[in-house]
Amino acid sequence: MTDRNKALHALSARFPGALLFCVCGVLLFMGRPEIRAQEKENPELQKVYRQMEAAGRNFRTFSAKLSQKKYTAVLREFGATETGEFILARARDGSTMIRQDISSPGRIVLTIRAGVATVYQPGIKQARILNLGKNKDKAEFLALGIGQPPAELQKTFDITYRGTEMAGGSLCSVLALKPKDPKTAAYYAAIVMWVKQSGIPIQYKLQEPNNDYLLVTFSGEKLNIKIPDSKFEQKLPKDVEKQSF
């Protein structure tokens, strides 16, 4: 295992919530652009794709309140619910900028900008900094489907339509995403995504091979509001211990 993969594993194990869809996934989502029959023929799935494409045409920013909790299959119970704020924006060069600020039960701040991911824990004065290198353009996988063309999802996942369900008080289309790359599937066997009629996903279920899963829900989402680039920068105090990978 390379030093970078060790770092990714350590980050995802220590901060499953803060990394959201796991920086590991960012570096491993390299599946072949195959398209299953259902993706071509299912009219309801095609309708969801059109909604997502429409939402992505003029997409600039996304912000929402965040709630997430981890289910442990062996214990048959959820851990503590983490709450905070999630924001995403397109930089002028087209790259993706992300900030996830967990405020409860303990503060953890994740930012991704210009190919660098920083996870900062003020409580223990520690920051872990990861250079994404050539994979910096894949940071958008940390927010699957938000302003993202369905064609990009199809390159990485086999996608099936599972009907409609209520989520966050809205009727949503439910899509099941199965990673094409076995390396990615080793982290997440499947991802379920609830998409509003606006074409924006508001809930995700990230299923691990051992049946543990992370349930992530957005609420009060806002599109295309003005968000300064400085929001995606972390000015770390001088006394913070920094670990770079």
LINGI-V246345 format. One record per residue. SS is DSSP state (~ for helix, > for strand, _ for the rest). Layout:
SS  SS
This chain:
_  _  ~  ~  ~  ~  ~  ~  ~  ~  ~  ~  ~  ~  _  _  _  _  _  _  _  _  ~  ~  ~  ~  ~  ~  _  _  _  _  _  _  _  _  ~  ~  ~  ~  ~  _  ~  ~  ~  ~  ~  ~  ~  ~  ~  ~  ~  ~  ~  ~  ~  _  _  _  >  >  >  >  >  >  >  >  >  >  >  >  _  _  _  _  >  >  _  _  _  >  >  >  >  >  >  >  >  >  _  _  _  _  _  >  >  >  >  >  >  >  >  >  _  _  _  >  >  >  >  >  >  _  _  >  >  >  >  >  >  ~  ~  ~  _  >  >  >  >  >  >  _  ~  ~  ~  ~  ~  ~  ~  ~  ~  ~  ~  _  _  _  _  _  _  ~  ~  ~  ~  ~  ~  ~  >  >  >  >  >  >  >  >  >  >  >  _  _  >  >  >  >  >  >  >  >  >  >  _  _  ~  ~  ~  ~  _  _  _  _  >  >  >  >  >  >  >  _  _  _  _  >  >  >  >  >  >  >  _  _  _  _  _  >  >  >  >  >  >  >  >  >  >  >  _  _  _  _  _  ~  ~  ~  ~  _  _  _  _  _  _  _  _  >  >  >  >  _
